[in-house]
Amino acid sequence: MSEAASVGSHGRLRLFCALTLGDSVRDVLVDWQRHSLRCHARSVERANLHLTLAFLGHRPEEELGRVAKALETAVRSLDGPVVLSPLRYLETRSVAMLVLADEKGRAGRLALGLHEHLERAGVYEREARPWLPHVTVSRFRSPPRLRPPLPDLEPFSPSGAAVYHSVLTSGGALYEVLESVSLGG
């Protein structure tokens, strides 16, 4: 577990846990956004591309250690590499996402394990809808109803996992890595 950033004395942090994407994966996704989603929406910036495992929302700053420990424990329980690949494009009422196939279900088991550890730590309430492996690629006010081809992205493994602080600004959210852990291999 490594600490990548410091936290100010805000008192509360808007937290989420996510799998981080390597540079080559981000490069392919940014190129795909430019060519396939053209101006129909506000593309998620390269630095903000990730795969959310659990969104915790506003939490007291002192809970950060428990959240980081839950993430580290869940990652240590992995029985092999997480391997993902593009499955389909999906639009909701406000975002577009690239849904990912989860080879051998390891990302799903990681997410569920993390949810259990976070619940036991008293810092998380699981969402009613099932977890879906995806990367949010754009945001919009109304769905553009696009049908882009999938990005030319070979199966890949995330580069790590992290606890993020989401800072809301007028230009969109800024994500700051507070703690990170390697997925090994």
Backbone torsions as a table, in degrees:
resi	resn	phi	psi	omega
1	MET	NA	130.7	178.1
2	SER	-127.4	146.5	177.8
3	GLU	-97.1	122.2	-174.9
4	ALA	-103.2	-13.7	-177.1
5	ALA	-152.5	161.0	177.5
6	SER	-102.9	156.7	-178.6
7	VAL	-110.2	134.5	176.9
8	GLY	-74.6	-170.8	-178.5
9	SER	-97.8	49.1	-178.9
10	HIS	-68.5	-29.4	-175.2
11	GLY	92.6	-43.2	179.3
12	ARG	-131.1	145.1	-179.7
13	LEU	-125.5	142.1	175.1
14	ARG	-93.0	102.9	-168.4
15	LEU	-108.1	149.4	166.2
16	PHE	-150.9	155.8	176.3
17	CYS	-109.3	140.3	-176.2
18	ALA	-151.5	159.0	168.3
19	LEU	-84.4	136.2	179.6
20	THR	-92.7	150.4	-177.8
21	LEU	-107.5	139.7	178.3
22	GLY	-69.1	164.4	-177.9
23	ASP	-57.9	-42.5	-176.7
24	SER	-66.4	-36.0	177.9
25	VAL	-67.4	-45.2	178.7
26	ARG	-61.4	-40.0	179.1
27	ASP	-59.6	-46.0	179.5
28	VAL	-62.9	-43.8	-178.6
29	LEU	-64.9	-40.6	178.8
30	VAL	-64.7	-43.3	177.8
31	ASP	-61.8	-42.8	178.2
32	TRP	-63.4	-42.5	177.5
33	GLN	-56.9	-48.5	-177.8
34	ARG	-59.2	-42.3	-174.1
35	HIS	-89.7	-27.6	-173.2
36	SER	-107.9	-22.5	-176.9
37	LEU	-109.5	-0.2	-179.8
38	ARG	-7.8	107.6	166.0
39	CYS	53.0	3.9	-180.0
40	HIS	-82.6	-12.7	-175.8
41	ALA	-160.0	173.5	175.9
42	ARG	-90.8	107.7	-179.0
43	SER	-65.0	143.0	174.1
44	VAL	-69.4	131.7	-178.4
45	GLU	-64.3	151.0	-178.3
46	ARG	-48.9	-47.9	-176.7
47	ALA	-64.6	-21.2	-177.0
48	ASN	-97.5	0.4	178.9
49	LEU	-73.1	126.4	-177.6
50	HIS	-161.7	176.5	177.6
51	LEU	-121.7	103.7	-175.8
52	THR	-66.4	131.0	173.9
53	LEU	-96.3	-39.7	-179.0
54	ALA	-158.4	130.0	175.0
55	PHE	-101.8	120.9	-176.4
56	LEU	-97.8	-22.2	-177.3
57	GLY	77.0	-160.4	-177.9
58	HIS	-72.2	122.3	-178.3
59	ARG	-131.1	151.2	174.9
60	PRO	-60.8	139.8	-177.9
61	GLU	-53.5	-34.2	-177.0
62	GLU	-70.0	-9.4	177.6
63	GLU	-85.0	-8.8	-177.2
64	LEU	-54.1	-43.3	-179.4
65	GLY	-60.6	-40.8	179.3
66	ARG	-68.6	-37.6	178.4
67	VAL	-65.4	-46.0	179.9
68	ALA	-62.3	-41.5	179.5
69	LYS	-64.5	-41.1	178.0
70	ALA	-61.8	-42.6	178.8
71	LEU	-63.7	-46.8	-179.6
72	GLU	-61.2	-43.0	179.3
73	THR	-63.4	-43.2	178.9
74	ALA	-63.9	-42.5	180.0
75	VAL	-64.0	-40.5	179.8
76	ARG	-63.3	-21.6	-178.7
77	SER	-83.4	-5.4	179.3
78	LEU	-59.9	138.1	-179.1
79	ASP	-103.9	22.3	179.7
80	GLY	157.3	-179.3	-177.0
81	PRO	-71.5	145.4	170.8
82	VAL	-80.5	124.8	179.4
83	VAL	-125.3	124.9	-175.4
84	LEU	-125.4	155.6	175.0
85	SER	-153.8	154.9	179.8
86	PRO	-59.5	134.0	179.8
87	LEU	-115.1	-48.2	-179.7
88	ARG	-166.0	160.7	174.6
89	TYR	-95.9	139.8	-178.4
90	LEU	-142.0	135.9	174.1
91	GLU	-112.6	137.5	170.0
92	THR	-106.8	-164.3	-179.1
93	ARG	-71.2	-18.9	-176.9
94	SER	-135.5	-8.7	-179.5
95	VAL	-139.2	157.0	170.3
96	ALA	-112.2	142.1	-178.6
97	MET	-138.3	155.0	171.4
98	LEU	-101.4	108.6	178.5
99	VAL	-78.6	138.9	-174.3
100	LEU	-113.0	141.4	170.3
101	ALA	-77.5	136.4	-177.0
102	ASP	-109.4	89.3	-178.2
103	GLU	-57.4	127.4	-180.0
104	LYS	65.9	5.2	173.9
105	GLY	68.8	15.4	-176.1
106	ARG	-68.2	-38.1	178.6
107	ALA	-64.0	-41.0	178.3
108	GLY	-62.8	-44.0	177.9
109	ARG	-65.9	-36.4	176.4
110	LEU	-62.4	-46.8	-179.7
111	ALA	-61.1	-47.5	-179.4
112	LEU	-63.8	-41.2	176.5
113	GLY	-62.1	-42.5	177.7
114	LEU	-61.5	-45.2	179.6
115	HIS	-57.5	-44.0	179.5
116	GLU	-62.9	-45.4	-180.0
117	HIS	-64.1	-40.9	179.2
118	LEU	-66.7	-39.9	177.4
119	GLU	-63.4	-44.8	178.5
120	ARG	-62.0	-31.6	179.1
121	ALA	-78.7	-6.9	178.1
122	GLY	74.5	25.7	-176.0
123	VAL	-119.3	8.5	-171.9
124	TYR	-153.7	142.1	171.6
125	GLU	-121.7	118.5	-175.5
126	ARG	-60.5	142.4	176.5
127	GLU	-72.4	152.9	179.6
128	ALA	-70.1	-35.4	-178.6
129	ARG	-78.1	149.7	179.9
130	PRO	-68.4	151.2	178.5
131	TRP	-67.1	138.0	-179.3
132	LEU	-125.5	120.8	178.3
133	PRO	-70.7	116.0	-177.9
134	HIS	-158.1	161.2	172.6
135	VAL	-119.0	121.8	174.8
136	THR	-72.3	126.7	-174.8
137	VAL	-112.7	-18.9	175.5
138	SER	-159.6	163.0	178.9
139	ARG	-129.1	150.3	-178.5
140	PHE	-156.7	166.5	176.7
141	ARG	-83.3	-34.9	174.4
142	SER	-141.2	143.2	-176.2
143	PRO	-58.7	129.5	178.7
144	PRO	-77.9	-8.8	179.0
145	ARG	56.9	51.0	179.1
146	LEU	-84.0	159.7	174.6
147	ARG	-135.7	62.5	-176.0
148	PRO	-73.1	155.2	171.9
149	PRO	-67.2	157.9	177.2
150	LEU	-71.4	151.6	177.3
151	PRO	-65.6	150.5	178.0
152	ASP	-80.0	78.7	-173.6
153	LEU	-126.0	116.4	177.2
154	GLU	-68.3	160.5	174.5
155	PRO	-51.9	139.0	-175.2
156	PHE	-139.8	161.7	174.8
157	SER	-114.2	136.2	176.8
158	PRO	-59.6	153.2	-177.2
159	SER	-81.2	-19.6	-179.4
160	GLY	176.6	-166.3	176.3
161	ALA	-136.0	153.1	-175.7
162	ALA	-151.1	156.0	168.0
163	VAL	-98.5	123.5	-177.8
164	TYR	-109.3	150.3	169.2
165	HIS	-108.0	121.6	179.5
166	SER	-97.8	116.0	-179.7
167	VAL	-104.6	117.8	-179.1
168	LEU	-82.8	128.8	177.9
169	THR	-129.5	170.0	179.2
170	SER	-64.1	-24.9	179.5
171	GLY	-92.1	5.0	-177.7
172	GLY	119.5	-179.8	-178.2
173	ALA	-81.4	143.4	171.3
174	LEU	-111.7	132.8	-177.6
175	TYR	-108.2	126.3	-179.0
176	GLU	-117.0	123.4	176.9
177	VAL	-74.1	123.0	177.9
178	LEU	-97.7	-38.9	178.1
179	GLU	-143.0	145.3	177.8
180	SER	-139.3	157.2	178.4
181	VAL	-141.3	140.2	178.7
182	SER	-77.3	147.2	174.8
183	LEU	-86.8	-4.2	-179.4
184	GLY	68.0	146.6	179.7
185	GLY	62.4	NA	NA
